[in-house]
């Protein structure tokens, strides 16, 4: 069983992906990548240490953003828990 206050190891914004979880997005997920806040992450994996970020305004033939995989330290967190911890 997973802790409800721990974001999943891997998550994707694309609804066609098997790593897409609508409930997580409704709750709100924030990503810190190499210590910097990122708001445009398409997919991430904590255990493998990478994120997929869009590259410019380029689109593939299906209309999806072109992405690149960047390696580094990935720290996902829930926005509702982060907001609650700042009030203490």
Secondary structure, DSSP 8 states (H G I E B T S, - for coil): ---TTS--SEEES-TTSTT--HHHHHH-EEEEETTEEES-EEEEETTTTEEEEEEEEEE-TTS-EEEEEEES-EEEEEHHHHHHHHT-
